[in-house]
Amino acid sequence: MNDDIRDRLVDAEQTYYRLGIATKEQAEAMYRLAEDIHRYLVDMTRVSHECLRHG
């Protein structure tokens, strides 16, 4: 397979599966989302006493 075609297929796969490197903004947004989800689940299930982050 020629290198150009292989590179284009790899780029397409990374785009499709979101395997490319995230931007700083994307990473920060994902981190905030994870924190929000974590906080919601801990509060909803009332297990903050078992959470290492709340200790």
C-alpha positions, 0 to 999 in steps of 0.5 A: 500500500502506498504511504499516502493512502495509508496515511489518509486511512489512518487519519480517517480512522483517527477522526472517526474513532476520535483517536486524535490528540484532544485540544486543551479546551476539549481536555478541560471540558472533559475533565469538568464533565467528569468532575460534574458527573462524579459529584452528581453520582456521589451526592445522589447515592449519598456515599460521599463518606466512601469517596476518596476525593471527599475525604 
